[in-house]
Amino acid sequence: MSDRSPGVNASAGLQAGGGRTSGVSTSSLADISGSIRIPAGAVGWRRLLAFLGPGYMISVGYMDPGNWATDLAGGSAFGYTLLSVVMLSNLMAILLQALSARLGIATGRDLAQACRDRFAPWVVMMLWVACEAAIIACDLAEVIGTAIALQLLFGIPLLPGTVITALDAGVVLMLMNRGFRALEAFVIGLLSVIALCFAIQIVAAAPPVAAVLGGLVPRPEILTDPGMLYVAIGIIGATVMPHNLYLHSSIVQTRAYDRSEAGRRDAIRWATWDSTLALMMAFFVNAAILIVAAVAFHDSGHRDVADIGQAWRLISPLLGLGAAATLFAVALLAAGMNSTVTGTLAGQTVMEGFLDLRLPPWARRLVTRGLAIVPVVGVTALYGDSGVDRLLVFSQVVLSLQLPFAVIPLVWFVSDRRMMGSFVISRPVAALSWVVAVVILGLNGKLLWDVLAG
């Protein structure tokens, strides 16, 4: 069977479900689909290494600059309390990304294409608009984070730094021209830099183990305190990224696995391991940011540090490590650069998947980045640096509000035997997945109620 054929039972399932079907089997990002060879006879670690990559690509979205703002705000204001939110949101992410990989491998269609095949045109347009809003919000965080990192490391003011971020399209194009493996290697390299920077800071912070473990236990005040709830939902929005669900279902198809039923089942197994290991690394980074903020700021009485620039200025003297500020800024720059890569791919995936509209990567990147730069420039000009930091936290809440538009279709599709065939998820996993979806909807509803009620 061809590497680019539709999944087992996919077309029949889509038609049986009563939705539209395009009859087109081409995947999004078709130029890289099935482009990475799986060594014949590879087993164990060799086989895992062949599948390793897509999980780390999507893990970028779980530790981008938007996470920094929410984790810093949570750690400085509430100490270790919101560690439980970081942990639970990461567990939700592991489950949802595993479902996304299963959908892409089992059907040969990414989540956006499955929505286009299954739903009426007006629903597809609504979902596309919601996903584009999420990508712009994410790109907004990337622009702000990269501009702040350039300011901290090289003294470049925010406005020029914001404009400089538009030039990253060239970096993405250069890497994509060298092949998807080169792109994955670049991303994993920068992720390693981020993890190393925070590992050093955790050692310097020497947090109390009992307090950290206590923070992993959920507390009821997270739901009853409006300020804590706002940051908690921001953490969920920054951790469980809606457009990552679309992206993952596409890039897992870059592997040239056997498109038979047994081959797909094996690919799902290894893709799940890949994303789980990558998201465990993302959990370490997010937890480290919050813990460092709790030690350096909350425990020292600086409980209103939600400004990345302020955190950078205070972190070295409060931790007693001269290099802490530099490590902090280097990790922030690496996070912003990494997010550029995945933001481009996610934008291509949703545009091609929902609209079957294919733009050159450079054009797609400039459009998305342009839409993100405008509000940053406007807010910086009107309110200064402090306004930009508030915009960064708000962008993560916007992301959280978009989550149901990705999570509900995903869980619905992978629970549908007519669509998934023998790859349908079990009833216990389906029940757990719907619980996650309901929790996300409930938290978002609570946030909207609090906002409307003032």
Secondary structure, DSSP 8 states (H G I E B T S, - for coil): --TTS--TTHHHHHHHTTS--------TTTTTTT-B---TT--HHHHHHHH-SHHHHHHGGGSSHHHHHHHHHHHHHHTTTTHHHHHHHHHHHHHHHHHHHHHHHHHS--HHHHHHHHS-HHHHHHHHHHHHHHHHHHHHHHHHHHHHHHHHHH---HHHHHHHGGGGHHHHHHHHHT-HHHHHHHHHHHHHHHHHHHHHHHHHH---HHHHHHHTS--THHHH-HHHHHHHHHHHHHHS-HHHHHHHHHHGGGB----SHHHHHHHHHHHHHHHHHHHHHHHHHHHHHHHHHIIIIITTT-TT---HHHHHHHHHHHHT-TTHHHHHHHHHHHHHHHHHHHHHHHHHHHHHHHH-----HHHHHHHHHHHHHHHHHHHHHHHHHHHHHHHHHHHHHHHHHHHHHHHHHHHHHHT-HHHHGGG---HHHHHHHHHHHHHHHHHHHHHHHHHHT-
